Structures are given as structure tokens and as C-alpha cells.
Amino acid sequence: MSDRLNTVSNIWITGASSGIGESVTRALVRGGHRLVVTGRRPEPLEKLKALAPELVVPAIADTTSKDNLQSIAATLESHGNLNMAILNAGTCEYLDIADYSSDVIEKNIQTNVIGTARCVEISLPALRRTRSKGLPAALVIVGSSAWWFPFARAEGYGASKAALAYFAQSLRADLATEGIDVVLVSPGFVKTPLTDRNDFPMPFLVTAEDAAERIVSGLAKGHNEIAFPKRFTWIMKCLGALPQPLIDRMAASMARKSSSKQETKE
């Protein structure tokens, strides 16, 4: 039986301004949990605070900035012992191979990987203090199921999410002796401002509210791997297990010319 979310927990959520982060925040507020919410824009965070001023503390920061994050480090324990950090902030920029630019790769890696790693840097000491008191502590890293198959135009995005998966699983091994859980969340397509810009079919699309309920439910059940929707993630895993020459042919057949698009979860 998992101790996660069984009682009122103190939780930090990044990328809380919209999409999955906003919906997870709303779901946790309904559960009575105390939250520190981070994004770059103050207005959406203030709207979340208005849901339950006694439960929600805005902490404005750019997760790629060490200085910004250090300025809010003390806030993470404003409600008491930090029980969980949900690191959800990220971006997606697609690569137009006809106009190849390493900048696209850099932007995905900088936000999705370096930003997440910097958030671990300020949350891990707080989680360790919580564990030293015998209380539950967990790091939750929101990645994507995209890295299981080499989609065209996703060189930067997919590589960043593959890096996040390895990062999370390595952290899980290193932190196991300390009793700090590391959870990897791998969603399929979720309807958010980020995916609204996609100009291609998105099979098994789920709402941000549905995604939030699946994430919160998985956390409460003690799962360390949360992937959804199942029909999509199983298909992706099966495709990724095919012989490489077949994967290469399938991926090449899906390639097409397209312009790059970007938006950042805040």
C-alpha cells in the first residue's frame, strides 16, 4: 500500500500555468493537498491560487534559470515538509529537415532536460529533509511516450524525452537506498495548448483533465511508471520492439515536409 497522497501532502508542480500541469494542480487542490505552483507568467498562477488561497502558493520562475530557481528554493517548504515534486515544465519544437538547425535541438534539450535537472537540484535537498523524518518523498518527472519510436521532425523533442526517461530511471536507482521514489510519467497525446498547434493526426487523444486523473491515480497507487492511454502506449512499445530495419522503413514512410512549431508549457 502506497503512502503517497494518502494524507495531505506538500507538493511542488512546475509547468503549472496550462495543460497537464494546470489540470494536475486542480485535481490535487480538490484532494486538499498544499501546493507550490511554478510557471513563468504570474497571471495563470494567481488564478490557481484563487481556487484555494490557503492551499496554493505561486512561485514564479523560469525552470531553465539557476538564479530563478534558487530564488524560490525556500518557498518549496512554505507549507512544511516537501513530500513530492512534479516536474512537468517542458517544450516541443519540431525540426524542419530542409532547414536543419541545431538550435531546435538545443531548445528542446535546454527546457526539457536541463530545466528538469535544475529543478531536481533545488527539490532534492528538501525531499531528503522530508525522508530524514521518516515521511514519504517522491520525484515525479513528466516525459512522453514519443521516444519509443523515431518520429520524423521529432529529433529534438524525442531525444529530450529519451534523455528524461534515462535520467529518471538512473535517479531511481541512485535514490532507492534513501527511500525517495522516482516516478516517470509517459503520456501519449494530450489536448493542451502545446498539442493544439500540431498539424498531424493525434490518435487516442485524451483531455488534460483525463491525463491529470490518471497521473494522480497512478501516484496514489504507488506506481513508479505511469503511461497512458494504454492502447497507444502498448502500440508504441510494440513498434519500438520491431527489428530496426522495419522501424526505419516505417519511420521514413511517415516523414513529410512541414514547418517547425513551438510552444512552452509554463
C-alpha positions as CSV (number, residue, x, y, z in Angstrom):
1,M,0.0,0.0,0.0
2,S,1.5,3.3,-1.0
3,D,1.8,6.2,1.4
4,R,1.7,8.7,-1.4
5,L,-1.2,11.2,-1.3
6,N,-3.0,9.2,1.5
7,T,-2.8,12.2,3.7
8,V,-2.5,15.9,3.0
9,S,0.8,16.3,1.1
10,N,3.0,19.3,0.3
11,I,3.8,19.3,-3.4
12,W,5.7,21.4,-5.9
13,I,4.4,21.5,-9.5
14,T,6.3,23.1,-12.4
15,G,4.7,23.9,-15.7
16,A,1.5,24.7,-13.8
17,S,0.3,27.5,-15.9
18,S,-1.5,25.4,-18.5
19,G,-2.2,21.9,-19.9
20,I,-1.3,18.9,-17.8
21,G,0.3,21.0,-15.0
22,E,-2.8,23.1,-14.6
23,S,-5.1,20.1,-14.5
24,V,-2.9,18.2,-12.1
25,T,-2.9,21.3,-9.8
26,R,-6.7,21.4,-9.9
27,A,-7.0,17.7,-9.2
28,L,-4.7,18.0,-6.2
29,V,-6.4,21.0,-4.8
30,R,-9.7,19.0,-4.9
31,G,-7.8,16.4,-2.8
32,G,-6.9,19.1,-0.2
33,H,-3.2,19.0,-0.9
34,R,-0.9,22.0,-0.3
35,L,0.8,23.2,-3.5
36,V,3.6,25.4,-4.6
37,V,3.0,26.1,-8.3
38,T,5.6,27.4,-10.7
39,G,5.5,29.0,-14.2
40,R,6.9,32.0,-15.9
41,R,3.7,34.0,-16.1
42,P,2.1,35.3,-12.9
43,E,-1.5,35.7,-14.1
44,P,-2.3,31.9,-14.6
45,L,-0.6,31.2,-11.2
46,E,-2.8,33.8,-9.5
47,K,-5.9,32.1,-11.0
48,L,-4.8,28.8,-9.5
49,K,-4.2,30.5,-6.1
50,A,-7.8,31.8,-6.3
51,L,-9.1,28.2,-6.3
52,A,-7.9,27.8,-2.7
53,P,-5.7,30.6,-1.3
54,E,-4.9,28.7,1.8
55,L,-3.5,25.7,-0.3
56,V,-1.8,27.3,-3.3
57,V,1.4,29.4,-3.3
58,P,2.6,30.8,-6.6
59,A,6.4,30.7,-7.2
60,I,7.2,32.4,-10.5
61,A,10.4,31.1,-12.1
62,D,11.9,30.1,-15.4
63,T,13.0,26.5,-14.8
64,T,16.0,26.8,-17.1
65,S,17.4,29.6,-14.9
66,K,19.5,28.6,-11.9
67,D,19.1,32.0,-10.4
68,N,15.3,32.0,-10.8
69,L,15.1,28.5,-9.2
70,Q,17.4,29.4,-6.3
71,S,15.2,32.4,-5.5
72,I,12.2,30.1,-4.9
73,A,14.1,27.2,-3.2
74,A,12.9,28.2,0.3
75,T,9.3,28.5,-0.9
76,L,9.2,24.8,-1.7
77,E,8.8,24.1,2.1
78,S,6.4,27.0,2.7
79,H,3.7,24.6,3.8
80,G,6.1,22.3,5.7
81,N,7.9,19.2,4.7
82,L,8.1,18.8,0.9
83,N,6.6,15.4,0.0
84,M,6.6,15.5,-3.8
85,A,8.0,17.4,-6.7
86,I,6.1,17.1,-10.0
87,L,8.5,18.3,-12.7
88,N,6.3,18.9,-15.7
89,A,7.6,22.1,-17.4
90,G,8.6,21.5,-21.0
91,T,8.5,22.5,-24.6
92,C,8.1,21.0,-28.0
93,E,9.7,22.3,-31.2
94,Y,9.7,20.2,-34.4
95,L,12.6,20.2,-36.8
96,D,12.2,21.0,-40.5
97,I,14.9,18.9,-42.1
98,A,15.0,21.1,-45.2
99,D,16.1,23.9,-42.9
100,Y,18.1,22.0,-40.3
101,S,19.1,24.0,-37.3
102,S,20.9,22.7,-34.2
103,D,19.1,25.5,-32.3
104,V,15.9,23.4,-32.4
105,I,17.7,20.5,-30.7
106,E,19.2,22.9,-28.1
107,K,15.9,24.5,-27.2
108,N,14.2,21.1,-26.6
109,I,17.2,19.8,-24.5
110,Q,17.6,23.1,-22.6
111,T,14.0,23.2,-21.4
112,N,13.1,19.5,-21.1
113,V,16.3,18.1,-19.8
114,I,18.5,20.8,-18.3
115,G,15.4,22.6,-16.8
116,T,14.2,19.4,-15.2
117,A,17.7,18.6,-13.9
118,R,17.9,22.1,-12.3
119,C,14.5,21.6,-10.7
120,V,15.9,18.3,-9.2
121,E,18.8,20.3,-7.8
122,I,16.6,22.5,-5.7
123,S,13.9,20.0,-4.7
124,L,16.1,17.0,-3.8
125,P,17.6,18.6,-0.7
126,A,14.0,19.4,0.5
127,L,12.9,15.9,-0.2
128,R,15.9,14.5,1.7
129,R,15.0,16.5,4.7
130,T,11.5,15.1,4.5
131,R,12.8,11.5,4.3
132,S,15.1,12.1,7.2
133,K,11.9,12.5,9.3
134,G,10.5,9.2,8.1
135,L,8.0,10.8,5.8
136,P,7.3,9.8,2.1
137,A,9.1,11.7,-0.6
138,A,8.9,11.4,-4.4
139,L,10.3,13.0,-7.5
140,V,7.8,12.8,-10.5
141,I,9.3,13.5,-13.9
142,V,6.8,14.1,-16.8
143,G,8.2,12.8,-20.0
144,S,6.5,11.4,-23.1
145,S,5.8,8.2,-24.9
146,A,7.2,9.8,-28.1
147,W,10.7,8.5,-27.6
148,W,9.7,4.9,-28.0
149,F,9.5,5.4,-31.8
150,P,11.7,7.6,-34.1
151,F,9.1,10.0,-35.5
152,A,10.1,12.4,-38.3
153,R,10.7,16.0,-37.2
154,A,11.0,14.9,-33.6
155,E,14.8,14.7,-33.5
156,G,15.0,17.4,-30.7
157,Y,11.8,16.6,-28.8
158,G,12.1,12.8,-28.9
159,A,15.8,13.0,-28.0
160,S,15.0,15.2,-25.0
161,K,12.2,12.8,-23.8
162,A,14.5,9.8,-24.2
163,A,17.1,11.6,-22.1
164,L,14.4,12.3,-19.4
165,A,13.5,8.6,-19.3
166,Y,17.1,7.5,-18.8
167,F,17.6,10.4,-16.3
168,A,14.6,9.3,-14.2
169,Q,15.4,5.6,-14.2
170,S,19.0,6.3,-13.2
171,L,17.9,8.6,-10.4
172,R,15.5,5.9,-9.3
173,A,18.5,3.5,-8.9
174,D,20.6,6.1,-7.0
175,L,17.9,7.2,-4.7
176,A,16.5,3.8,-3.9
177,T,18.6,3.4,-0.8
178,E,17.4,6.8,0.5
179,G,13.8,5.8,0.1
180,I,13.0,8.6,-2.3
181,D,10.7,7.4,-5.1
182,V,11.3,8.5,-8.7
183,V,8.2,8.3,-10.9
184,L,8.3,8.5,-14.7
185,V,5.1,9.7,-16.4
186,S,4.9,8.9,-20.2
187,P,1.7,10.4,-21.7
188,G,0.5,9.9,-25.2
189,F,-1.2,12.7,-27.0
190,V,-2.9,15.1,-24.5
191,K,-5.1,18.0,-25.6
192,T,-3.2,21.1,-24.4
193,P,-2.2,24.5,-25.9
194,L,1.0,22.7,-26.9
195,T,-0.7,19.9,-28.9
196,D,-3.3,22.3,-30.3
197,R,-0.5,23.5,-32.6
198,N,0.1,20.1,-34.1
199,D,-0.8,19.8,-37.8
200,F,-1.0,16.0,-37.9
201,P,-3.4,13.3,-36.6
202,M,-3.1,12.5,-32.9
203,P,-4.5,9.0,-32.2
204,F,-6.1,8.2,-28.8
205,L,-6.0,11.9,-27.8
206,V,-7.1,12.5,-24.2
207,T,-8.1,15.7,-22.4
208,A,-5.7,17.3,-19.9
209,E,-8.3,16.6,-17.2
210,D,-8.3,12.9,-18.0
211,A,-4.5,12.9,-18.0
212,A,-4.4,14.6,-14.6
213,E,-6.7,12.0,-13.1
214,R,-4.6,9.1,-14.5
215,I,-1.4,10.7,-13.1
216,V,-2.9,11.4,-9.6
217,S,-4.4,7.9,-9.5
218,G,-1.1,6.3,-10.5
219,L,0.8,8.3,-7.9
220,A,-1.7,7.3,-5.2
221,K,-1.4,3.7,-6.1
222,G,2.4,3.8,-5.7
223,H,3.3,3.3,-9.4
224,N,6.8,4.3,-10.5
225,E,5.9,4.1,-14.2
226,I,2.7,5.8,-15.4
227,A,2.0,5.5,-19.1
228,F,-1.3,6.3,-20.8
229,P,-3.6,5.8,-22.7
230,K,-2.8,2.1,-22.6
231,R,-3.9,1.3,-26.2
232,F,-1.5,3.9,-27.5
233,T,1.5,3.2,-25.2
234,W,1.3,-0.5,-25.9
235,I,1.3,0.1,-29.6
236,M,4.3,2.4,-29.3
237,K,6.2,-0.2,-27.2
238,C,5.4,-2.9,-29.7
239,L,6.5,-0.8,-32.6
240,G,9.7,0.0,-30.8
241,A,10.4,-3.7,-30.3
242,L,10.3,-4.5,-34.1
243,P,13.6,-5.2,-36.0
244,Q,15.4,-1.9,-36.6
245,P,15.3,-2.1,-40.5
246,L,11.5,-2.4,-40.2
247,I,11.3,0.5,-37.8
248,D,13.5,2.6,-40.2
249,R,11.2,1.9,-43.1
250,M,8.1,2.7,-41.2
251,A,9.5,5.9,-39.8
252,A,10.7,7.0,-43.3
253,S,7.3,6.3,-44.7
254,M,5.8,8.8,-42.2
255,A,8.2,11.6,-43.0
256,R,6.9,14.6,-44.8
257,K,7.8,18.3,-45.3
258,S,6.5,20.6,-42.6
259,S,7.3,23.8,-40.8
260,S,8.5,23.7,-37.2
261,K,6.2,24.8,-34.4
262,Q,7.0,25.7,-30.8
263,E,5.2,26.4,-27.6
264,T,6.3,26.1,-24.0
265,K,4.4,24.7,-21.0
266,E,4.6,27.2,-18.3
